[in-house]
Amino acid sequence: MNTGMDDEEPTEGDADIKNDNWLKENYVGLVQEFPNQWIAVMDQDVLCSGISKASVVAKAKKLAGGRTISIYFIEPSPLPL
């Protein structure tokens, strides 16, 4: 019997939503500082960054100590900086 529980998307917690909002508010500065990079955000601050998502996730997990982290890719700016 399939209950459909496996088909549900993960829900975002309060920490993720706060990080998402912080990212939107600070995106222009992040594009200037971290273009073409992955960033890990915890408590509305950049915890670490890098060009490899896997390495950023691994480093962030160590630094976060079990706390919620959010991972984002920062696109390069379409305009010259």
N, CA, C and O atoms as CSV, one atom per row, in Angstrom:
chain,resi,resn,atom,element,x,y,z
A,1,MET,N,N,0.835,-1.185,0.000
A,1,MET,CA,C,0.000,0.000,0.000
A,1,MET,C,C,0.873,1.239,0.000
A,1,MET,O,O,1.756,1.363,0.848
A,2,ASN,N,N,0.652,2.155,-0.924
A,2,ASN,CA,C,1.417,3.396,-1.029
A,2,ASN,C,C,0.637,4.513,-0.355
A,2,ASN,O,O,-0.467,4.859,-0.776
A,3,THR,N,N,1.224,5.071,0.693
A,3,THR,CA,C,0.549,6.146,1.425
A,3,THR,C,C,0.817,7.510,0.817
A,3,THR,O,O,0.175,8.494,1.185
A,4,GLY,N,N,1.774,7.577,-0.123
A,4,GLY,CA,C,2.113,8.848,-0.744
A,4,GLY,C,C,3.093,9.674,0.067
A,4,GLY,O,O,3.501,10.754,-0.361
A,5,MET,N,N,3.470,9.181,1.222
A,5,MET,CA,C,4.386,9.931,2.084
A,5,MET,C,C,5.743,10.133,1.415
A,5,MET,O,O,6.382,11.164,1.623
A,6,ASP,N,N,6.194,9.166,0.617
A,6,ASP,CA,C,7.501,9.262,-0.032
A,6,ASP,C,C,7.505,10.291,-1.155
A,6,ASP,O,O,8.568,10.734,-1.587
A,7,ASP,N,N,6.321,10.672,-1.629
A,7,ASP,CA,C,6.228,11.597,-2.743
A,7,ASP,C,C,6.221,13.057,-2.311
A,7,ASP,O,O,6.286,13.954,-3.151
A,8,GLU,N,N,6.143,13.300,-1.005
A,8,GLU,CA,C,6.082,14.673,-0.520
A,8,GLU,C,C,7.443,15.341,-0.608
A,8,GLU,O,O,8.479,14.725,-0.357
A,9,GLU,N,N,7.413,16.612,-0.969
A,9,GLU,CA,C,8.643,17.387,-0.999
A,9,GLU,C,C,9.001,17.800,0.420
A,9,GLU,O,O,8.114,18.012,1.246
A,10,PRO,N,N,10.317,17.919,0.715
A,10,PRO,CA,C,10.693,18.365,2.050
A,10,PRO,C,C,10.195,19.787,2.291
A,10,PRO,O,O,10.203,20.619,1.383
A,11,THR,N,N,9.767,20.055,3.503
A,11,THR,CA,C,9.287,21.387,3.843
A,11,THR,C,C,10.420,22.211,4.420
A,11,THR,O,O,11.326,21.685,5.065
A,12,GLU,N,N,10.354,23.510,4.180
A,12,GLU,CA,C,11.363,24.404,4.711
A,12,GLU,C,C,10.992,24.813,6.127
A,12,GLU,O,O,9.838,25.124,6.421
A,13,GLY,N,N,11.992,24.805,6.996
A,13,GLY,CA,C,11.781,25.268,8.356
A,13,GLY,C,C,11.973,26.773,8.441
A,13,GLY,O,O,12.317,27.423,7.454
A,14,ASP,N,N,11.749,27.314,9.619
A,14,ASP,CA,C,11.894,28.757,9.830
A,14,ASP,C,C,13.295,29.252,9.476
A,14,ASP,O,O,13.445,30.318,8.880
A,15,ALA,N,N,14.325,28.479,9.843
A,15,ALA,CA,C,15.703,28.896,9.567
A,15,ALA,C,C,15.948,28.998,8.064
A,15,ALA,O,O,16.597,29.936,7.600
A,16,ASP,N,N,15.426,28.028,7.298
A,16,ASP,CA,C,15.579,28.063,5.836
A,16,ASP,C,C,14.879,29.280,5.239
A,16,ASP,O,O,15.419,29.945,4.354
A,17,ILE,N,N,13.684,29.562,5.725
A,17,ILE,CA,C,12.922,30.700,5.202
A,17,ILE,C,C,13.636,32.014,5.512
A,17,ILE,O,O,13.697,32.903,4.663
A,18,LYS,N,N,14.171,32.136,6.719
A,18,LYS,CA,C,14.932,33.339,7.076
A,18,LYS,C,C,16.164,33.478,6.199
A,18,LYS,O,O,16.493,34.583,5.766
A,19,ASN,N,N,16.856,32.362,5.928
A,19,ASN,CA,C,18.029,32.400,5.047
A,19,ASN,C,C,17.634,32.778,3.627
A,19,ASN,O,O,18.339,33.546,2.971
A,20,ASP,N,N,16.508,32.245,3.144
A,20,ASP,CA,C,16.021,32.586,1.804
A,20,ASP,C,C,15.737,34.086,1.688
A,20,ASP,O,O,16.124,34.729,0.713
A,21,ASN,N,N,15.066,34.624,2.685
A,21,ASN,CA,C,14.755,36.057,2.676
A,21,ASN,C,C,16.020,36.900,2.750
A,21,ASN,O,O,16.129,37.917,2.064
A,22,TRP,N,N,16.973,36.488,3.572
A,22,TRP,CA,C,18.243,37.203,3.687
A,22,TRP,C,C,18.970,37.186,2.338
A,22,TRP,O,O,19.525,38.200,1.914
A,23,LEU,N,N,18.963,36.025,1.665
A,23,LEU,CA,C,19.615,35.902,0.361
A,23,LEU,C,C,19.006,36.896,-0.626
A,23,LEU,O,O,19.733,37.591,-1.335
A,24,LYS,N,N,17.681,36.966,-0.673
A,24,LYS,CA,C,17.010,37.885,-1.596
A,24,LYS,C,C,17.388,39.337,-1.305
A,24,LYS,O,O,17.633,40.118,-2.224
A,25,GLU,N,N,17.432,39.688,-0.032
A,25,GLU,CA,C,17.745,41.065,0.356
A,25,GLU,C,C,19.205,41.441,0.080
A,25,GLU,O,O,19.509,42.618,-0.115
A,26,ASN,N,N,20.097,40.473,0.060
A,26,ASN,CA,C,21.524,40.735,-0.067
A,26,ASN,C,C,22.127,40.213,-1.362
A,26,ASN,O,O,23.350,40.151,-1.493
A,27,TYR,N,N,21.283,39.835,-2.324
A,27,TYR,CA,C,21.776,39.144,-3.520
A,27,TYR,C,C,22.766,39.970,-4.335
A,27,TYR,O,O,23.747,39.424,-4.838
A,28,VAL,N,N,22.533,41.263,-4.474
A,28,VAL,CA,C,23.441,42.092,-5.289
A,28,VAL,C,C,24.859,42.050,-4.704
A,28,VAL,O,O,25.826,41.871,-5.445
A,29,GLY,N,N,24.986,42.211,-3.413
A,29,GLY,CA,C,26.296,42.150,-2.768
A,29,GLY,C,C,26.914,40.767,-2.861
A,29,GLY,O,O,28.129,40.641,-3.015
A,30,LEU,N,N,26.091,39.727,-2.768
A,30,LEU,CA,C,26.597,38.361,-2.870
A,30,LEU,C,C,27.115,38.071,-4.279
A,30,LEU,O,O,28.117,37.376,-4.445
A,31,VAL,N,N,26.433,38.604,-5.289
A,31,VAL,CA,C,26.894,38.431,-6.672
A,31,VAL,C,C,28.262,39.087,-6.849
A,31,VAL,O,O,29.119,38.564,-7.563
A,32,GLN,N,N,28.460,40.213,-6.210
A,32,GLN,CA,C,29.751,40.907,-6.315
A,32,GLN,C,C,30.847,40.158,-5.563
A,32,GLN,O,O,31.989,40.115,-6.019
A,33,GLU,N,N,30.516,39.572,-4.423
A,33,GLU,CA,C,31.535,38.919,-3.593
A,33,GLU,C,C,31.754,37.447,-3.931
A,33,GLU,O,O,32.872,36.946,-3.807
A,34,PHE,N,N,30.696,36.744,-4.357
A,34,PHE,CA,C,30.781,35.301,-4.582
A,34,PHE,C,C,30.260,34.876,-5.958
A,34,PHE,O,O,29.492,33.917,-6.041
A,35,PRO,N,N,30.654,35.560,-7.043
A,35,PRO,CA,C,30.105,35.175,-8.349
A,35,PRO,C,C,30.532,33.767,-8.742
A,35,PRO,O,O,31.681,33.371,-8.542
A,36,ASN,N,N,29.583,33.018,-9.307
A,36,ASN,CA,C,29.879,31.675,-9.814
A,36,ASN,C,C,30.339,30.718,-8.723
A,36,ASN,O,O,31.128,29.811,-8.986
A,37,GLN,N,N,29.855,30.912,-7.510
A,37,GLN,CA,C,30.245,30.069,-6.388
A,37,GLN,C,C,29.022,29.556,-5.642
A,37,GLN,O,O,27.939,30.137,-5.708
A,38,TRP,N,N,29.224,28.461,-4.936
A,38,TRP,CA,C,28.240,27.940,-3.993
A,38,TRP,C,C,28.511,28.592,-2.651
A,38,TRP,O,O,29.666,28.789,-2.273
A,39,ILE,N,N,27.450,28.928,-1.930
A,39,ILE,CA,C,27.615,29.455,-0.577
A,39,ILE,C,C,26.731,28.659,0.376
A,39,ILE,O,O,25.654,28.192,0.007
A,40,ALA,N,N,27.206,28.518,1.597
A,40,ALA,CA,C,26.414,27.934,2.678
A,40,ALA,C,C,26.052,29.077,3.607
A,40,ALA,O,O,26.918,29.837,4.041
A,41,VAL,N,N,24.770,29.193,3.907
A,41,VAL,CA,C,24.278,30.267,4.763
A,41,VAL,C,C,23.696,29.653,6.034
A,41,VAL,O,O,22.921,28.698,5.987
A,42,MET,N,N,24.092,30.228,7.169
A,42,MET,CA,C,23.547,29.824,8.459
A,42,MET,C,C,23.267,31.084,9.258
A,42,MET,O,O,24.120,31.966,9.353
A,43,ASP,N,N,22.088,31.173,9.828
A,43,ASP,CA,C,21.700,32.342,10.626
A,43,ASP,C,C,21.886,33.649,9.856
A,43,ASP,O,O,22.400,34.628,10.397
A,44,GLN,N,N,21.467,33.657,8.604
A,44,GLN,CA,C,21.515,34.821,7.728
A,44,GLN,C,C,22.924,35.390,7.567
A,44,GLN,O,O,23.113,36.607,7.572
A,45,ASP,N,N,23.902,34.508,7.424
A,45,ASP,CA,C,25.288,34.913,7.188
A,45,ASP,C,C,25.985,33.818,6.399
A,45,ASP,O,O,25.664,32.639,6.550
A,46,VAL,N,N,26.947,34.205,5.549
A,46,VAL,CA,C,27.692,33.228,4.761
A,46,VAL,C,C,28.652,32.487,5.686
A,46,VAL,O,O,29.507,33.092,6.332
A,47,LEU,N,N,28.496,31.190,5.736
A,47,LEU,CA,C,29.331,30.330,6.561
A,47,LEU,C,C,30.599,29.936,5.815
A,47,LEU,O,O,31.692,29.950,6.383
A,48,CYS,N,N,30.449,29.583,4.539
A,48,CYS,CA,C,31.602,29.248,3.697
A,48,CYS,C,C,31.159,29.303,2.238
A,48,CYS,O,O,29.969,29.378,1.935
A,49,SER,N,N,32.145,29.265,1.344
A,49,SER,CA,C,31.850,29.334,-0.088
A,49,SER,C,C,32.895,28.544,-0.855
A,49,SER,O,O,33.949,28.199,-0.321
A,50,GLY,N,N,32.588,28.261,-2.118
A,50,GLY,CA,C,33.543,27.562,-2.973
A,50,GLY,C,C,32.919,27.244,-4.316
A,50,GLY,O,O,31.735,27.493,-4.542
A,51,ILE,N,N,33.730,26.689,-5.204
A,51,ILE,CA,C,33.242,26.381,-6.550
A,51,ILE,C,C,32.617,24.988,-6.646
A,51,ILE,O,O,31.913,24.686,-7.610
A,52,SER,N,N,32.871,24.147,-5.654
A,52,SER,CA,C,32.306,22.800,-5.640
A,52,SER,C,C,31.204,22.706,-4.591
A,52,SER,O,O,31.430,22.967,-3.410
A,53,LYS,N,N,30.010,22.331,-5.039
A,53,LYS,CA,C,28.892,22.209,-4.101
A,53,LYS,C,C,29.204,21.171,-3.020
A,53,LYS,O,O,28.927,21.389,-1.841
A,54,ALA,N,N,29.773,20.063,-3.427
A,54,ALA,CA,C,30.058,18.990,-2.472
A,54,ALA,C,C,31.025,19.450,-1.380
A,54,ALA,O,O,30.835,19.131,-0.206
A,55,SER,N,N,32.055,20.194,-1.763
A,55,SER,CA,C,33.016,20.645,-0.757
A,55,SER,C,C,32.408,21.696,0.167
A,55,SER,O,O,32.719,21.726,1.358
A,56,VAL,N,N,31.547,22.555,-0.367
A,56,VAL,CA,C,30.879,23.566,0.458
A,56,VAL,C,C,29.937,22.888,1.454
A,56,VAL,O,O,29.900,23.261,2.626
A,57,VAL,N,N,29.181,21.901,0.993
A,57,VAL,CA,C,28.268,21.184,1.878
A,57,VAL,C,C,29.050,20.480,2.985
A,57,VAL,O,O,28.672,20.553,4.155
A,58,ALA,N,N,30.128,19.806,2.624
A,58,ALA,CA,C,30.926,19.077,3.617
A,58,ALA,C,C,31.515,20.026,4.660
A,58,ALA,O,O,31.441,19.759,5.859
A,59,LYS,N,N,32.096,21.128,4.205
A,59,LYS,CA,C,32.697,22.095,5.135
A,59,LYS,C,C,31.625,22.733,6.016
A,59,LYS,O,O,31.822,22.897,7.220
A,60,ALA,N,N,30.502,23.089,5.417
A,60,ALA,CA,C,29.427,23.737,6.171
A,60,ALA,C,C,28.869,22.816,7.248
A,60,ALA,O,O,28.583,23.263,8.358
A,61,LYS,N,N,28.712,21.536,6.930
A,61,LYS,CA,C,28.203,20.591,7.922
A,61,LYS,C,C,29.131,20.503,9.124
A,61,LYS,O,O,28.673,20.416,10.263
A,62,LYS,N,N,30.436,20.525,8.871
A,62,LYS,CA,C,31.403,20.492,9.974
A,62,LYS,C,C,31.308,21.763,10.815
A,62,LYS,O,O,31.309,21.707,12.045
A,63,LEU,N,N,31.226,22.906,10.141
A,63,LEU,CA,C,31.190,24.191,10.850
A,63,LEU,C,C,29.861,24.416,11.576
A,63,LEU,O,O,29.830,25.060,12.625
A,64,ALA,N,N,28.777,23.895,11.032
A,64,ALA,CA,C,27.442,24.170,11.575
A,64,ALA,C,C,27.134,23.365,12.830
A,64,ALA,O,O,26.274,23.755,13.620
A,65,GLY,N,N,27.817,22.262,13.020
A,65,GLY,CA,C,27.578,21.466,14.216
A,65,GLY,C,C,26.138,20.997,14.369
A,65,GLY,O,O,25.600,21.004,15.476
A,66,GLY,N,N,25.515,20.594,13.280
A,66,GLY,CA,C,24.155,20.080,13.333
A,66,GLY,C,C,23.065,21.122,13.185
A,66,GLY,O,O,21.886,20.776,13.119
A,67,ARG,N,N,23.436,22.386,13.132
A,67,ARG,CA,C,22.441,23.448,12.948
A,67,ARG,C,C,22.044,23.526,11.474
A,67,ARG,O,O,22.746,23.006,10.607
A,68,THR,N,N,20.930,24.171,11.201
A,68,THR,CA,C,20.399,24.268,9.838
A,68,THR,C,C,21.276,25.151,8.964
A,68,THR,O,O,21.639,26.264,9.344
A,69,ILE,N,N,21.610,24.633,7.783
A,69,ILE,CA,C,22.337,25.412,6.776
A,69,ILE,C,C,21.509,25.416,5.494
A,69,ILE,O,O,20.729,24.499,5.237
A,70,SER,N,N,21.691,26.446,4.713
A,70,SER,CA,C,21.045,26.554,3.400
A,70,SER,C,C,22.145,26.720,2.367
A,70,SER,O,O,23.093,27.477,2.578
A,71,ILE,N,N,22.023,26.018,1.257
A,71,ILE,CA,C,23.039,26.045,0.202
A,71,ILE,C,C,22.452,26.728,-1.025
A,71,ILE,O,O,21.337,26.425,-1.451
A,72,TYR,N,N,23.232,27.667,-1.591
A,72,TYR,CA,C,22.786,28.421,-2.768
A,72,TYR,C,C,23.929,28.536,-3.769
A,72,TYR,O,O,25.104,28.534,-3.402
A,73,PHE,N,N,23.553,28.636,-5.046
A,73,PHE,CA,C,24.536,28.961,-6.083
A,73,PHE,C,C,24.341,30.414,-6.463
A,73,PHE,O,O,23.221,30.841,-6.746
A,74,ILE,N,N,25.419,31.172,-6.471
A,74,ILE,CA,C,25.369,32.585,-6.824
A,74,ILE,C,C,25.807,32.732,-8.279
A,74,ILE,O,O,26.957,32.465,-8.629
A,75,GLU,N,N,24.887,33.152,-9.099
A,75,GLU,CA,C,25.158,33.334,-10.525
A,75,GLU,C,C,26.148,34.483,-10.732
A,75,GLU,O,O,26.207,35.406,-9.920
A,76,PRO,N,N,26.918,34.429,-11.806
A,76,PRO,CA,C,27.774,35.580,-12.124
A,76,PRO,C,C,26.927,36.753,-12.566
A,76,PRO,O,O,25.834,36.575,-13.103
A,77,SER,N,N,27.425,37.936,-12.342
A,77,SER,CA,C,26.703,39.136,-12.733
A,77,SER,C,C,26.672,39.280,-14.247
A,77,SER,O,O,27.691,39.074,-14.907
A,78,PRO,N,N,25.525,39.630,-14.804
A,78,PRO,CA,C,25.477,39.859,-16.252
A,78,PRO,C,C,26.115,41.181,-16.631
A,78,PRO,O,O,26.382,41.432,-17.806
A,79,LEU,N,N,26.357,42.022,-15.648
A,79,LEU,CA,C,26.956,43.330,-15.882
A,79,LEU,C,C,28.397,43.364,-15.399
A,79,LEU,O,O,28.733,42.664,-14.444
A,80,PRO,N,N,29.250,44.148,-16.023
A,80,PRO,CA,C,30.619,44.263,-15.506
A,80,PRO,C,C,30.603,44.893,-14.124
A,80,PRO,O,O,29.861,45.842,-13.869
A,81,LEU,N,N,31.437,44.351,-13.229
A,81,LEU,CA,C,31.463,44.866,-11.846
A,81,LEU,C,C,32.471,45.954,-11.688
A,81,LEU,O,O,32.626,46.499,-10.595
